[in-house]
Amino acid sequence: MRNLIRLLALFAVAVPLFAQVQYSITPNRGPVAGGTEVTIKGQFGNWPYDVYFGAASVPATRVDDTTLRATAPAHLPGPVAITIFEYDIRLSTNLVYTFEGGAQEAFDAVLLPVFTTPIPGAFGSEFRTDFRARLVKGDRAEIHGLRYPCLVTCIQTGDEPYLLTLPVVDADPSNVEPTGNPGTFLYLPKSEAGRVTMNLRAYDTSRSAENFGTEIPIVRVSDFATGYDDITLIGVPSDARFRNTLRIYAYGSTGTPATVRIADAAGVVLSERPVTLAGQENLFRPGYVELSNFPTGAGVLTVTISVPQSLLSAPIPPPDRWAFISVTNNETQHITLITPQP
């Protein structure tokens, strides 16, 4: 009996009943535009396979019992987990693939300037933002950066795109979770350009019967001010019946100083203030700063946002920037927007 036990123990060591498959991937990095052919080693059956790069799946070619080949898809930059869809389950591999480069090499970045949960305002007001998107061309489109509402349990991964595909072609406020603080960047694959139209609206719930709200511009990052260019906003009221809020956004990885200059109709500078835009926390969070202390009783104002003189000779230009001013009527809470125009 003792010899039998010893034999069984040796057999268990030599052939583990639940041996873990060892996986490898070569190469383990590539450009955000995708197109890199990868080879995955492991133990595979005879059925079709898919490989998931984060939340994005691509078909795989089974070369033999130990080899799969797949082509990496376009993906936002950064490391993602590799999982394998085998017949009817997804297998964890403990592998990581890193997408390298700038997001805008493969994606169009757009800014939702205000996209937040309800915000209380003056005089009992409560402001909400509603986002809508519609597939208007083709049979599918991905929007990266949107979230489905979390009602009980969230099962989506961090990089999972919001998918518009036939027959469900609309994203409306009931199935999109506001994620801005206050704004957020979205990313649409360049290969799907022109397939989606979008709308963003801010409104006061306490006066929704009187006013449908204000459309908030959705701005392509390619239309931001670049380098050392100024942003100029004209026709800003200084009447005390209105309150003005200037919001400045940056697309870049580091914070940057700026100078905000307010002048009257004659060009006389009434105020000049230094501000610093906080750094962009991640791909979806813009650098941001806001100001609301405006001169009153000075007629129509011009607001200019410029790069400080001390940075004009810096070796690295500042991040791309955009700004707008919201003008709110203190009595009716009606909002008018002043944006930079060409």
ZIPE-V590363 format. One record per residue. N is the residue number from 0. RES is the residue in one small letter. PSI is psi in whole degrees, -180 to 180 (999 if undefined). OMEGA is omega in radians with two decimals (NA if undefined). D_LAST is the distance of its C-alpha to the last C-alpha in Angstrom with 2 decimals. Layout:
BEGIN
n->N res->RES psi->PSI omega->OMEGA d_last->D_LAST
n->N res->RES psi->PSI omega->OMEGA d_last->D_LAST
END
This chain:
BEGIN
n->0 res->m psi->-42 omega->3.14 d_last->90.81
n->1 res->r psi->-42 omega->3.13 d_last->89.51
n->2 res->n psi->-36 omega->3.12 d_last->88.92
n->3 res->l psi->-42 omega->3.12 d_last->87.04
n->4 res->i psi->-44 omega->3.13 d_last->84.69
n->5 res->r psi->-41 omega->-3.14 d_last->84.12
n->6 res->l psi->-42 omega->3.11 d_last->83.36
n->7 res->l psi->-39 omega->3.13 d_last->80.84
n->8 res->a psi->-43 omega->3.12 d_last->79.10
n->9 res->l psi->-39 omega->3.13 d_last->78.84
n->10 res->f psi->-38 omega->-3.14 d_last->77.45
n->11 res->a psi->-36 omega->3.11 d_last->74.77
n->12 res->v psi->-41 omega->-3.08 d_last->73.64
n->13 res->a psi->-36 omega->-3.09 d_last->73.64
n->14 res->v psi->82 omega->3.14 d_last->71.82
n->15 res->p psi->135 omega->-3.11 d_last->69.65
n->16 res->l psi->-30 omega->-3.08 d_last->69.39
n->17 res->f psi->48 omega->-3.13 d_last->65.74
n->18 res->a psi->134 omega->-3.14 d_last->64.51
n->19 res->q psi->131 omega->3.12 d_last->60.75
n->20 res->v psi->134 omega->3.08 d_last->58.94
n->21 res->q psi->126 omega->-3.11 d_last->57.31
n->22 res->y psi->155 omega->3.00 d_last->53.93
n->23 res->s psi->155 omega->3.11 d_last->51.94
n->24 res->i psi->136 omega->3.14 d_last->48.66
n->25 res->t psi->128 omega->-0.22 d_last->47.84
n->26 res->p psi->170 omega->-3.11 d_last->45.25
n->27 res->n psi->19 omega->3.09 d_last->43.91
n->28 res->r psi->159 omega->-3.14 d_last->40.31
n->29 res->g psi->177 omega->-3.05 d_last->37.62
n->30 res->p psi->156 omega->3.12 d_last->33.89
n->31 res->v psi->-24 omega->3.13 d_last->31.51
n->32 res->a psi->-9 omega->-3.13 d_last->31.00
n->33 res->g psi->-167 omega->3.11 d_last->34.67
n->34 res->g psi->-5 omega->3.14 d_last->37.16
n->35 res->t psi->127 omega->3.08 d_last->39.76
n->36 res->e psi->127 omega->-3.14 d_last->43.29
n->37 res->v psi->151 omega->3.07 d_last->45.32
n->38 res->t psi->127 omega->-3.14 d_last->49.06
n->39 res->i psi->127 omega->3.12 d_last->50.48
n->40 res->k psi->141 omega->3.14 d_last->54.15
n->41 res->g psi->-148 omega->3.05 d_last->56.26
n->42 res->q psi->122 omega->-3.00 d_last->58.75
n->43 res->f psi->151 omega->3.11 d_last->57.68
n->44 res->g psi->-157 omega->-3.06 d_last->59.39
n->45 res->n psi->-3 omega->-3.07 d_last->59.26
n->46 res->w psi->168 omega->3.13 d_last->56.62
n->47 res->p psi->150 omega->-3.13 d_last->52.89
n->48 res->y psi->152 omega->2.91 d_last->50.61
n->49 res->d psi->150 omega->3.04 d_last->46.97
n->50 res->v psi->131 omega->3.10 d_last->45.37
n->51 res->y psi->123 omega->2.98 d_last->42.88
n->52 res->f psi->95 omega->-2.95 d_last->40.33
n->53 res->g psi->-120 omega->3.12 d_last->39.58
n->54 res->a psi->-4 omega->-3.08 d_last->38.74
n->55 res->a psi->124 omega->-3.11 d_last->37.88
n->56 res->s psi->147 omega->3.05 d_last->40.93
n->57 res->v psi->151 omega->3.10 d_last->41.79
n->58 res->p psi->149 omega->3.12 d_last->45.09
n->59 res->a psi->150 omega->3.04 d_last->47.62
n->60 res->t psi->124 omega->3.08 d_last->50.30
n->61 res->r psi->114 omega->-3.13 d_last->53.74
n->62 res->v psi->-46 omega->3.08 d_last->55.33
n->63 res->d psi->-168 omega->-3.06 d_last->58.57
n->64 res->d psi->-23 omega->-3.04 d_last->60.04
n->65 res->t psi->8 omega->-3.00 d_last->58.17
n->66 res->t psi->130 omega->2.94 d_last->54.92
n->67 res->l psi->149 omega->3.00 d_last->51.65
n->68 res->r psi->142 omega->3.14 d_last->48.68
n->69 res->a psi->161 omega->3.11 d_last->45.13
n->70 res->t psi->124 omega->-3.10 d_last->41.62
n->71 res->a psi->138 omega->3.10 d_last->39.13
n->72 res->p psi->173 omega->2.94 d_last->36.12
n->73 res->a psi->142 omega->-3.08 d_last->32.48
n->74 res->h psi->149 omega->3.05 d_last->32.21
n->75 res->l psi->152 omega->-3.04 d_last->30.16
n->76 res->p psi->153 omega->3.08 d_last->31.50
n->77 res->g psi->171 omega->-3.14 d_last->34.68
n->78 res->p psi->144 omega->3.07 d_last->38.36
n->79 res->v psi->153 omega->3.09 d_last->39.57
n->80 res->a psi->145 omega->3.07 d_last->43.09
n->81 res->i psi->123 omega->3.01 d_last->44.80
n->82 res->t psi->159 omega->-3.06 d_last->46.91
n->83 res->i psi->127 omega->3.06 d_last->48.88
n->84 res->f psi->114 omega->-3.08 d_last->49.44
n->85 res->e psi->106 omega->3.10 d_last->53.09
n->86 res->y psi->-76 omega->-3.14 d_last->54.47
n->87 res->d psi->14 omega->3.11 d_last->53.61
n->88 res->i psi->158 omega->3.02 d_last->52.76
n->89 res->r psi->126 omega->-3.09 d_last->50.19
n->90 res->l psi->130 omega->3.03 d_last->51.89
n->91 res->s psi->142 omega->-3.11 d_last->50.72
n->92 res->t psi->-12 omega->-3.02 d_last->50.94
n->93 res->n psi->17 omega->3.11 d_last->49.95
n->94 res->l psi->151 omega->3.10 d_last->47.70
n->95 res->v psi->135 omega->3.06 d_last->44.18
n->96 res->y psi->137 omega->-3.08 d_last->41.58
n->97 res->t psi->124 omega->3.06 d_last->38.56
n->98 res->f psi->127 omega->-3.03 d_last->35.19
n->99 res->e psi->150 omega->3.10 d_last->33.63
n->100 res->g psi->-179 omega->3.11 d_last->30.16
n->101 res->g psi->146 omega->-3.11 d_last->26.63
n->102 res->a psi->-36 omega->-3.04 d_last->25.72
n->103 res->q psi->-2 omega->3.02 d_last->22.64
n->104 res->e psi->-27 omega->-3.10 d_last->25.11
n->105 res->a psi->-8 omega->-3.06 d_last->26.27
n->106 res->f psi->148 omega->2.95 d_last->24.01
n->107 res->d psi->124 omega->3.12 d_last->20.44
n->108 res->a psi->134 omega->3.09 d_last->19.76
n->109 res->v psi->150 omega->-3.13 d_last->17.93
n->110 res->l psi->127 omega->2.85 d_last->17.87
n->111 res->l psi->104 omega->-2.99 d_last->19.58
n->112 res->p psi->-36 omega->3.13 d_last->18.68
n->113 res->v psi->116 omega->-3.13 d_last->21.87
n->114 res->f psi->78 omega->-2.96 d_last->24.75
n->115 res->t psi->169 omega->2.94 d_last->28.02
n->116 res->t psi->165 omega->-3.06 d_last->31.50
n->117 res->p psi->137 omega->-3.12 d_last->32.07
n->118 res->i psi->122 omega->3.08 d_last->31.25
n->119 res->p psi->143 omega->3.14 d_last->33.41
n->120 res->g psi->-168 omega->-3.12 d_last->31.80
n->121 res->a psi->153 omega->3.01 d_last->33.18
n->122 res->f psi->37 omega->3.06 d_last->35.71
n->123 res->g psi->12 omega->-3.12 d_last->36.76
n->124 res->s psi->157 omega->3.03 d_last->33.39
n->125 res->e psi->119 omega->-3.05 d_last->32.63
n->126 res->f psi->134 omega->3.07 d_last->29.18
n->127 res->r psi->158 omega->3.03 d_last->28.87
n->128 res->t psi->134 omega->3.11 d_last->26.17
n->129 res->d psi->130 omega->3.10 d_last->26.78
n->130 res->f psi->134 omega->3.06 d_last->25.38
n->131 res->r psi->147 omega->3.03 d_last->25.94
n->132 res->a psi->149 omega->3.13 d_last->25.58
n->133 res->r psi->136 omega->3.00 d_last->27.10
n->134 res->l psi->117 omega->-3.07 d_last->28.24
n->135 res->v psi->-3 omega->-3.09 d_last->27.15
n->136 res->k psi->143 omega->-3.14 d_last->28.19
n->137 res->g psi->-171 omega->-3.08 d_last->31.09
n->138 res->d psi->-1 omega->3.09 d_last->33.84
n->139 res->r psi->156 omega->3.05 d_last->32.50
n->140 res->a psi->142 omega->3.12 d_last->29.52
n->141 res->e psi->140 omega->3.01 d_last->29.54
n->142 res->i psi->113 omega->-3.12 d_last->27.36
n->143 res->h psi->132 omega->3.14 d_last->28.20
n->144 res->g psi->-16 omega->3.04 d_last->28.02
n->145 res->l psi->156 omega->3.09 d_last->29.12
n->146 res->r psi->140 omega->2.95 d_last->32.65
n->147 res->y psi->149 omega->-3.14 d_last->35.23
n->148 res->p psi->141 omega->3.06 d_last->36.86
n->149 res->c psi->101 omega->-3.10 d_last->39.88
n->150 res->l psi->-47 omega->3.12 d_last->42.59
n->151 res->v psi->-62 omega->-3.12 d_last->45.71
n->152 res->t psi->134 omega->3.10 d_last->45.36
n->153 res->c psi->123 omega->3.14 d_last->42.36
n->154 res->i psi->-3 omega->-3.12 d_last->43.28
n->155 res->q psi->150 omega->3.07 d_last->39.94
n->156 res->t psi->165 omega->-3.05 d_last->39.27
n->157 res->g psi->-28 omega->-3.08 d_last->36.40
n->158 res->d psi->13 omega->-3.09 d_last->34.53
n->159 res->e psi->125 omega->-3.14 d_last->35.34
n->160 res->p psi->155 omega->2.98 d_last->32.38
n->161 res->y psi->122 omega->-2.99 d_last->31.88
n->162 res->l psi->125 omega->2.97 d_last->32.95
n->163 res->l psi->120 omega->-3.11 d_last->32.03
n->164 res->t psi->150 omega->-3.12 d_last->34.67
n->165 res->l psi->140 omega->0.06 d_last->36.69
n->166 res->p psi->-4 omega->-3.13 d_last->38.12
n->167 res->v psi->102 omega->-3.01 d_last->36.12
n->168 res->v psi->0 omega->-3.06 d_last->32.51
n->169 res->d psi->139 omega->2.85 d_last->31.08
n->170 res->a psi->118 omega->-3.12 d_last->30.25
n->171 res->d psi->170 omega->-3.04 d_last->30.49
n->172 res->p psi->-25 omega->-3.09 d_last->30.91
n->173 res->s psi->-20 omega->-3.13 d_last->34.66
n->174 res->n psi->27 omega->3.06 d_last->34.65
n->175 res->v psi->132 omega->3.14 d_last->31.80
n->176 res->e psi->124 omega->3.08 d_last->32.37
n->177 res->p psi->134 omega->-3.04 d_last->29.62
n->178 res->t psi->7 omega->-3.03 d_last->29.35
n->179 res->g psi->165 omega->3.12 d_last->26.57
n->180 res->n psi->60 omega->0.00 d_last->27.21
n->181 res->p psi->-20 omega->-3.05 d_last->25.01
n->182 res->g psi->172 omega->3.12 d_last->22.53
n->183 res->t psi->154 omega->3.02 d_last->23.31
n->184 res->f psi->139 omega->2.97 d_last->22.07
n->185 res->l psi->158 omega->-3.13 d_last->23.17
n->186 res->y psi->131 omega->3.10 d_last->23.83
n->187 res->l psi->131 omega->-3.14 d_last->24.19
n->188 res->p psi->135 omega->3.12 d_last->26.10
n->189 res->k psi->-30 omega->-3.13 d_last->24.20
n->190 res->s psi->-13 omega->3.14 d_last->27.22
n->191 res->e psi->21 omega->-3.10 d_last->26.43
n->192 res->a psi->137 omega->3.08 d_last->22.76
n->193 res->g psi->1 omega->-3.10 d_last->21.95
n->194 res->r psi->-18 omega->-3.01 d_last->25.15
n->195 res->v psi->139 omega->2.92 d_last->23.91
n->196 res->t psi->145 omega->-3.02 d_last->21.77
n->197 res->m psi->157 omega->3.12 d_last->21.36
n->198 res->n psi->139 omega->3.12 d_last->21.02
n->199 res->l psi->127 omega->-3.05 d_last->21.28
n->200 res->r psi->135 omega->3.04 d_last->22.63
n->201 res->a psi->139 omega->-3.13 d_last->23.92
n->202 res->y psi->158 omega->3.12 d_last->26.78
n->203 res->d psi->116 omega->-3.08 d_last->29.72
n->204 res->t psi->-27 omega->-3.11 d_last->32.98
n->205 res->s psi->-11 omega->-3.13 d_last->34.96
n->206 res->r psi->27 omega->-3.07 d_last->33.03
n->207 res->s psi->-24 omega->3.11 d_last->32.24
n->208 res->a psi->-21 omega->-3.09 d_last->34.40
n->209 res->e psi->-27 omega->-2.99 d_last->32.33
n->210 res->n psi->126 omega->-3.11 d_last->28.77
n->211 res->f psi->-20 omega->3.13 d_last->27.45
n->212 res->g psi->-171 omega->-3.07 d_last->24.87
n->213 res->t psi->131 omega->3.08 d_last->21.13
n->214 res->e psi->130 omega->3.11 d_last->18.99
n->215 res->i psi->130 omega->-3.12 d_last->17.47
n->216 res->p psi->139 omega->2.98 d_last->14.40
n->217 res->i psi->119 omega->-2.88 d_last->15.67
n->218 res->v psi->129 omega->3.03 d_last->13.30
n->219 res->r psi->137 omega->3.11 d_last->14.05
n->220 res->v psi->-27 omega->3.10 d_last->14.89
n->221 res->s psi->-15 omega->3.09 d_last->13.51
n->222 res->d psi->4 omega->3.08 d_last->9.93
n->223 res->f psi->158 omega->2.99 d_last->11.28
n->224 res->a psi->136 omega->-3.11 d_last->11.00
n->225 res->t psi->164 omega->3.08 d_last->13.92
n->226 res->g psi->-127 omega->-3.08 d_last->16.69
n->227 res->y psi->18 omega->-3.14 d_last->16.51
n->228 res->d psi->144 omega->3.06 d_last->12.80
n->229 res->d psi->159 omega->2.94 d_last->12.23
n->230 res->i psi->126 omega->-3.09 d_last->10.43
n->231 res->t psi->129 omega->3.12 d_last->10.05
n->232 res->l psi->123 omega->-3.02 d_last->10.87
n->233 res->i psi->164 omega->3.08 d_last->11.95
n->234 res->g psi->36 omega->-3.11 d_last->14.66
n->235 res->v psi->124 omega->-3.11 d_last->16.90
n->236 res->p psi->148 omega->3.03 d_last->20.48
n->237 res->s psi->13 omega->3.10 d_last->23.48
n->238 res->d psi->134 omega->-3.10 d_last->26.02
n->239 res->a psi->-12 omega->3.10 d_last->28.71
n->240 res->r psi->-12 omega->-3.12 d_last->28.70
n->241 res->f psi->153 omega->2.98 d_last->25.59
n->242 res->r psi->134 omega->-3.07 d_last->25.15
n->243 res->n psi->140 omega->3.03 d_last->21.89
n->244 res->t psi->122 omega->3.08 d_last->21.34
n->245 res->l psi->128 omega->3.09 d_last->18.75
n->246 res->r psi->128 omega->-3.12 d_last->18.62
n->247 res->i psi->136 omega->-3.08 d_last->17.50
n->248 res->y psi->151 omega->3.09 d_last->17.96
n->249 res->a psi->143 omega->3.04 d_last->18.84
n->250 res->y psi->99 omega->-3.10 d_last->19.68
n->251 res->g psi->166 omega->-2.98 d_last->22.64
n->252 res->s psi->-12 omega->-3.09 d_last->26.37
n->253 res->t psi->156 omega->3.07 d_last->26.86
n->254 res->g psi->159 omega->-3.13 d_last->25.96
n->255 res->t psi->141 omega->3.06 d_last->23.93
n->256 res->p psi->157 omega->3.06 d_last->23.90
n->257 res->a psi->162 omega->3.08 d_last->20.95
n->258 res->t psi->127 omega->3.11 d_last->20.93
n->259 res->v psi->119 omega->-3.09 d_last->19.57
n->260 res->r psi->128 omega->3.13 d_last->19.54
n->261 res->i psi->125 omega->-3.09 d_last->19.75
n->262 res->a psi->156 omega->3.09 d_last->20.02
n->263 res->d psi->-176 omega->-3.07 d_last->21.07
n->264 res->a psi->-26 omega->-3.14 d_last->19.85
n->265 res->a psi->-2 omega->3.14 d_last->21.90
n->266 res->g psi->6 omega->3.13 d_last->20.32
n->267 res->v psi->126 omega->-3.12 d_last->23.50
n->268 res->v psi->120 omega->-3.13 d_last->23.11
n->269 res->l psi->-27 omega->-3.10 d_last->24.92
n->270 res->s psi->141 omega->3.07 d_last->24.66
n->271 res->e psi->118 omega->-3.01 d_last->23.92
n->272 res->r psi->137 omega->2.99 d_last->24.77
n->273 res->p psi->140 omega->3.04 d_last->25.08
n->274 res->v psi->161 omega->3.06 d_last->24.43
n->275 res->t psi->123 omega->3.07 d_last->25.15
n->276 res->l psi->125 omega->3.09 d_last->23.53
n->277 res->a psi->153 omega->3.14 d_last->26.46
n->278 res->g psi->154 omega->3.08 d_last->26.74
n->279 res->q psi->116 omega->-3.05 d_last->25.83
n->280 res->e psi->-40 omega->3.12 d_last->29.23
n->281 res->n psi->-172 omega->-3.08 d_last->29.00
n->282 res->l psi->-27 omega->-3.01 d_last->26.75
n->283 res->f psi->-18 omega->-3.11 d_last->25.97
n->284 res->r psi->116 omega->3.13 d_last->25.71
n->285 res->p psi->154 omega->2.85 d_last->22.53
n->286 res->g psi->145 omega->-2.93 d_last->22.97
n->287 res->y psi->146 omega->2.95 d_last->22.44
n->288 res->v psi->151 omega->3.09 d_last->22.94
n->289 res->e psi->152 omega->3.11 d_last->22.55
n->290 res->l psi->143 omega->3.14 d_last->23.24
n->291 res->s psi->6 omega->3.14 d_last->24.50
n->292 res->n psi->91 omega->-3.08 d_last->26.27
n->293 res->f psi->148 omega->3.03 d_last->24.25
n->294 res->p psi->148 omega->3.09 d_last->25.83
n->295 res->t psi->155 omega->3.08 d_last->27.16
n->296 res->g psi->25 omega->-3.09 d_last->28.03
n->297 res->a psi->21 omega->3.13 d_last->25.55
n->298 res->g psi->-149 omega->-3.11 d_last->23.48
n->299 res->v psi->133 omega->-3.04 d_last->19.72
n->300 res->l psi->158 omega->2.97 d_last->18.35
n->301 res->t psi->131 omega->-3.14 d_last->15.40
n->302 res->v psi->128 omega->3.14 d_last->15.39
n->303 res->t psi->129 omega->3.06 d_last->14.46
n->304 res->i psi->119 omega->-3.07 d_last->15.41
n->305 res->s psi->166 omega->3.08 d_last->16.60
n->306 res->v psi->133 omega->-3.14 d_last->19.22
n->307 res->p psi->148 omega->-3.14 d_last->22.63
n->308 res->q psi->-34 omega->-3.08 d_last->24.07
n->309 res->s psi->-18 omega->-3.12 d_last->26.91
n->310 res->l psi->-4 omega->-3.05 d_last->24.82
n->311 res->l psi->-26 omega->3.14 d_last->23.14
n->312 res->s psi->12 omega->-3.14 d_last->26.18
n->313 res->a psi->144 omega->-3.10 d_last->26.73
n->314 res->p psi->-26 omega->-3.14 d_last->27.64
n->315 res->i psi->121 omega->3.14 d_last->25.51
n->316 res->p psi->157 omega->-3.14 d_last->21.78
n->317 res->p psi->165 omega->3.11 d_last->20.77
n->318 res->p psi->161 omega->3.04 d_last->19.72
n->319 res->d psi->145 omega->-3.03 d_last->16.20
n->320 res->r psi->156 omega->3.04 d_last->14.76
n->321 res->w psi->154 omega->-3.11 d_last->12.71
n->322 res->a psi->157 omega->2.98 d_last->13.43
n->323 res->f psi->165 omega->3.11 d_last->13.61
n->324 res->i psi->131 omega->3.00 d_last->16.08
n->325 res->s psi->132 omega->3.12 d_last->18.63
n->326 res->v psi->114 omega->-3.05 d_last->20.38
n->327 res->t psi->127 omega->3.06 d_last->23.87
n->328 res->n psi->121 omega->-3.07 d_last->26.35
n->329 res->n psi->-27 omega->-3.10 d_last->29.60
n->330 res->e psi->-49 omega->-3.05 d_last->31.80
n->331 res->t psi->-15 omega->-3.06 d_last->30.27
n->332 res->q psi->15 omega->3.08 d_last->28.24
n->333 res->h psi->139 omega->-3.07 d_last->25.41
n->334 res->i psi->132 omega->2.99 d_last->22.09
n->335 res->t psi->142 omega->-3.12 d_last->18.67
n->336 res->l psi->142 omega->3.02 d_last->15.56
n->337 res->i psi->118 omega->-3.07 d_last->12.74
n->338 res->t psi->158 omega->3.08 d_last->9.89
n->339 res->p psi->128 omega->-3.12 d_last->6.85
n->340 res->q psi->153 omega->-3.13 d_last->3.82
n->341 res->p psi->999 omega->NA d_last->0.00
END
